[in-house]
């Protein structure tokens, strides 16, 4: 059960939509923030983020669960949540254990309002770990959006504006 004294807020969206920049801004404002585990995994294993297989997705999911469980009292912002892993399994057409995911829905509760950074061509950039093209990023975004809606989260779209204004928007709309 979610601790009443703990609030876990997800910031999600497709690759290159500015999630990590928002998390960095929230850190500057002294908020508790948990970084994207897939990027760290890709760096450690020298893989591209979107090329990981089913076993790698399991490791990433385990790390997201560890992040969730590491939170004590207070407000926490997550650069992606556990259910991002479900969306990526869908995107990659990998095996999905529906019974397991149903248990996860009951066990891992985030704040009902989650924040979605939409695909934004003006800021989208590839890097040494992100190799999807913009159209693929848009598709991933649609799958993420649908997955969180299916999981009964209230999705709040983050406006396309400066990083500072985006972070303030998130804070004001928790």
JOQUIGI-V103646 format. One record per residue. N is the residue number from 0. RES is the residue in three letters. OMEGA is omega in radians with two decimals (* if undefined). Layout:
BEGIN
n->N res->RES omega->OMEGA
n->N res->RES omega->OMEGA
END
This chain:
BEGIN
n->0 res->UNK omega->-3.13
n->1 res->UNK omega->3.13
n->2 res->UNK omega->-3.12
n->3 res->UNK omega->-3.10
n->4 res->UNK omega->-3.14
n->5 res->UNK omega->3.09
n->6 res->UNK omega->-3.10
n->7 res->UNK omega->-3.03
n->8 res->UNK omega->3.14
n->9 res->UNK omega->2.92
n->10 res->UNK omega->-3.09
n->11 res->UNK omega->-3.13
n->12 res->UNK omega->-3.11
n->13 res->UNK omega->3.07
n->14 res->UNK omega->3.05
n->15 res->UNK omega->-3.10
n->16 res->UNK omega->3.07
n->17 res->UNK omega->-3.14
n->18 res->UNK omega->-3.08
n->19 res->UNK omega->3.08
n->20 res->UNK omega->3.10
n->21 res->UNK omega->3.11
n->22 res->UNK omega->3.12
n->23 res->UNK omega->3.11
n->24 res->UNK omega->3.11
n->25 res->UNK omega->3.06
n->26 res->UNK omega->3.12
n->27 res->UNK omega->3.13
n->28 res->UNK omega->3.04
n->29 res->UNK omega->3.04
n->30 res->UNK omega->3.04
n->31 res->UNK omega->-3.10
n->32 res->UNK omega->3.10
n->33 res->UNK omega->-3.02
n->34 res->UNK omega->3.12
n->35 res->UNK omega->-3.10
n->36 res->UNK omega->-3.12
n->37 res->UNK omega->3.14
n->38 res->UNK omega->3.09
n->39 res->UNK omega->3.12
n->40 res->UNK omega->-3.14
n->41 res->UNK omega->3.13
n->42 res->UNK omega->-3.11
n->43 res->UNK omega->-3.08
n->44 res->UNK omega->-3.14
n->45 res->UNK omega->3.10
n->46 res->UNK omega->2.93
n->47 res->UNK omega->-3.07
n->48 res->UNK omega->-3.04
n->49 res->UNK omega->3.14
n->50 res->UNK omega->-3.12
n->51 res->UNK omega->-3.09
n->52 res->UNK omega->-3.09
n->53 res->UNK omega->3.13
n->54 res->UNK omega->3.11
n->55 res->UNK omega->3.10
n->56 res->UNK omega->3.09
n->57 res->UNK omega->3.12
n->58 res->UNK omega->3.12
n->59 res->UNK omega->3.10
n->60 res->UNK omega->3.13
n->61 res->UNK omega->3.12
n->62 res->UNK omega->3.09
n->63 res->UNK omega->3.08
n->64 res->UNK omega->3.08
n->65 res->UNK omega->3.08
n->66 res->UNK omega->-3.13
n->67 res->UNK omega->-3.08
n->68 res->UNK omega->-3.13
n->69 res->UNK omega->-3.08
n->70 res->UNK omega->3.09
n->71 res->UNK omega->3.11
n->72 res->UNK omega->3.05
n->73 res->UNK omega->-3.14
n->74 res->UNK omega->-3.14
n->75 res->UNK omega->3.04
n->76 res->UNK omega->-3.13
n->77 res->UNK omega->2.96
n->78 res->UNK omega->-3.03
n->79 res->UNK omega->3.12
n->80 res->UNK omega->-3.12
n->81 res->UNK omega->-3.04
n->82 res->UNK omega->2.95
n->83 res->UNK omega->3.12
n->84 res->UNK omega->3.09
n->85 res->UNK omega->3.13
n->86 res->UNK omega->3.14
n->87 res->UNK omega->3.03
n->88 res->UNK omega->3.10
n->89 res->UNK omega->-3.12
n->90 res->UNK omega->-3.08
n->91 res->UNK omega->-3.11
n->92 res->UNK omega->3.10
n->93 res->UNK omega->-3.09
n->94 res->UNK omega->3.10
n->95 res->UNK omega->3.08
n->96 res->UNK omega->-3.05
n->97 res->UNK omega->3.12
n->98 res->UNK omega->3.10
n->99 res->UNK omega->-3.12
n->100 res->UNK omega->3.07
n->101 res->UNK omega->3.09
n->102 res->UNK omega->3.11
n->103 res->UNK omega->3.12
n->104 res->UNK omega->-3.14
n->105 res->UNK omega->-3.04
n->106 res->UNK omega->-3.02
n->107 res->UNK omega->-3.08
n->108 res->UNK omega->3.03
n->109 res->UNK omega->2.99
n->110 res->UNK omega->-3.09
n->111 res->UNK omega->3.07
n->112 res->UNK omega->3.01
n->113 res->UNK omega->-3.06
n->114 res->UNK omega->-3.06
n->115 res->UNK omega->3.05
n->116 res->UNK omega->-3.08
n->117 res->UNK omega->3.05
n->118 res->UNK omega->-3.06
n->119 res->UNK omega->-3.03
n->120 res->UNK omega->-3.08
n->121 res->UNK omega->-3.12
n->122 res->UNK omega->-3.08
n->123 res->UNK omega->3.10
n->124 res->UNK omega->2.96
n->125 res->UNK omega->3.01
n->126 res->UNK omega->-3.05
n->127 res->UNK omega->3.11
n->128 res->UNK omega->-3.14
n->129 res->UNK omega->-3.08
n->130 res->UNK omega->3.08
n->131 res->UNK omega->2.99
n->132 res->UNK omega->-3.05
n->133 res->UNK omega->3.14
n->134 res->UNK omega->3.10
n->135 res->UNK omega->3.09
n->136 res->UNK omega->3.10
n->137 res->UNK omega->3.12
n->138 res->UNK omega->3.09
n->139 res->UNK omega->3.12
n->140 res->UNK omega->3.13
n->141 res->UNK omega->3.14
n->142 res->UNK omega->3.08
n->143 res->UNK omega->-3.13
n->144 res->UNK omega->3.14
n->145 res->UNK omega->-3.13
n->146 res->UNK omega->-3.13
n->147 res->UNK omega->3.08
n->148 res->UNK omega->3.09
n->149 res->UNK omega->3.12
n->150 res->UNK omega->3.04
n->151 res->UNK omega->3.02
n->152 res->UNK omega->3.07
n->153 res->UNK omega->-3.06
n->154 res->UNK omega->3.08
n->155 res->UNK omega->-3.12
n->156 res->UNK omega->3.11
n->157 res->UNK omega->-3.12
n->158 res->UNK omega->3.11
n->159 res->UNK omega->-3.12
n->160 res->UNK omega->-3.10
n->161 res->UNK omega->3.14
n->162 res->UNK omega->-3.14
n->163 res->UNK omega->3.14
n->164 res->UNK omega->3.11
n->165 res->UNK omega->3.11
n->166 res->UNK omega->3.12
n->167 res->UNK omega->3.09
n->168 res->UNK omega->3.13
n->169 res->UNK omega->-3.12
n->170 res->UNK omega->-3.09
n->171 res->UNK omega->-3.01
n->172 res->UNK omega->3.11
n->173 res->UNK omega->*
END
